[in-house]
Amino acid sequence: MIGLKVIFYDQIDKNIKKLKEKNELCLVLKNDAYGFGMKEVVSLAEKNNIKQFAVNTLEEAIRFRGYCEEKVILFGNCEEIVYLKQYRIIPTAQTEQQIRLFRENKIFYAVEIDIGMHRFGLDSLNQMDWEDPFLDTIYFHFYKQTSDNSILMKSLAELCENKRKKYHFGGSMVIGQTTSPIRIGKALYSDSFGYYGKVIHIKVVSPNQTIGYEGEYTTTTTERIAILDVGYYNGIRPHFKGYVYFHNKTYPVVGRVCMNHCFVRIDDTVQIGDVMEFFGKNLDISEFLKYNSMSEYESFLSLR
């Protein structure tokens, strides 16, 4: 064992069920479902009757098609007509030229409308043909919290529904702000994993001795120091000064985190081979993120 990321698939299942109570869902599966495993998440989604998915690359779309026959939208730029047809992938038209390309090749496509982030998407609804039978889905990404979001979503929803076009809104801030279809990524995985390290060595260190690189920590008494098998290679920042949990107690991480190891001040109850929790069923991830200077989004893919 070198670090242990434990995924709570039962929690992901609960998250899907809760989110779909108010909205039709499109699940985003990019980057191997944010590091939670595309195959496993798709299986949970199908059990919950989810009918729409989205990925970022052609390779992800082809992989998805090996697990599921439902609709999949490809966010990234792709003009590989043969593959799009073979795997029944709905590409996103990034330009008016791509709209013509997909229409000419009788490929159903999606468009993103840029509402201010200036990353991807058409600049105006006027750049697309509402009557085009190959225009499958229109989607929007809300990138910041404003008081106007709900008003804008309501207006866009009414427009799409009047034109009889499928649509969805994305961005974490849309949750709870609309009953329209939403595109869910990060929120799907909230509270859905824990992280652990194994005690591989224990040292008894005399008072006034330093621990780790640069001697950042100095013992004040005779102390038992556990060495865990996780370090900054695994995503624990070098200056992490949080806590770990074991048998109803918390223990402080001391000294500078090494590439493959970190130090924990322990008592006699902790032994070599014990597994200590950084967060999970007993410690909330918010404390870990604070001490690790990391967002929850980063933690999905950075911890290993």
C-alpha positions, 0 to 999 in steps of 0.5 A: 500500500502506498497511499489509499484513495477509497471511493464511496460509490454509495455516496455517489449513488445518493448524490445522483438520486438527490440531484435528479429529484429536481432536475433532469441530469447530464453527467460529465465524465471527463478525466475518467469521471474526475478520477472516480472511474468512468465505468463505475460511475456510468453503471451507477448512472444507468441504474438511476436512469440517466440518459445524457452524458458528456466527455472532453475528448474523442478517446473518452467518447469511444471509451464511454461507448464501450460501457453505455448506449445513451447519448454522449456529447463531446465538448472538445474540438473534433472533426473526425467524421468517421469516428463520430458516425461509427460511435454515435457521438454528438460533437460540439460545433465550435464555429459556424464552419463546423456547423456546416460540416456536421450538417453536410455529413448528417451528424447530429451536433451540439452548440455551446453559447458563450455567456461571458467566460470567453473560453469556448462557444459561439458568441451569439444565438444568432450564429446557429440555425434553430430550424436545423434538424441536426442541431441536437442540444444547446448548452450554457456554462455559468462561470460565476455567481450573480443575482442575474443567473436565475433570470438568464436561465429562465429566459434561455430555457423559455427560448429553447423550449419554444424552439423545441430544442434540448438544452442544459445549464452547467456550472456548480452555481446552477444547482438549486437555481433552476428546475431546467436540465443541468449538467453536473460534474464536480457536484456529483462527487461531493463527499465521495471518497476518503484518503488514508496512509499506512504506518510503515515505521516508528521512531522514538525521538529524544527531546530537542531533536528535529524531524524531517527536512530543514528541521521544521519540527523540534520535539519537546519531550520524548516522542513517538513519530510514525512515518506514513507511506504518503508524501507530496508525490501523492498530493499532500503538500510539503507544508501540510500541518493538519491531522490524521485520525485513528481509533477515535483520536486525531494525531498531528502531522509534523515536520515537512512532508517528503516526496513519499513519506510524512511524519505523525506524532503518535502515542502507544496505541498506534503500531506499524501496519495501522492505517490512518485517515486524512479524511473520510468517514471520520474527518471532514475533507474541508479541514484537510483542504484548508491545511493542504491549500487545495480545492475539493476539485483539485483533490479529486485528481491530485490525490493518489 
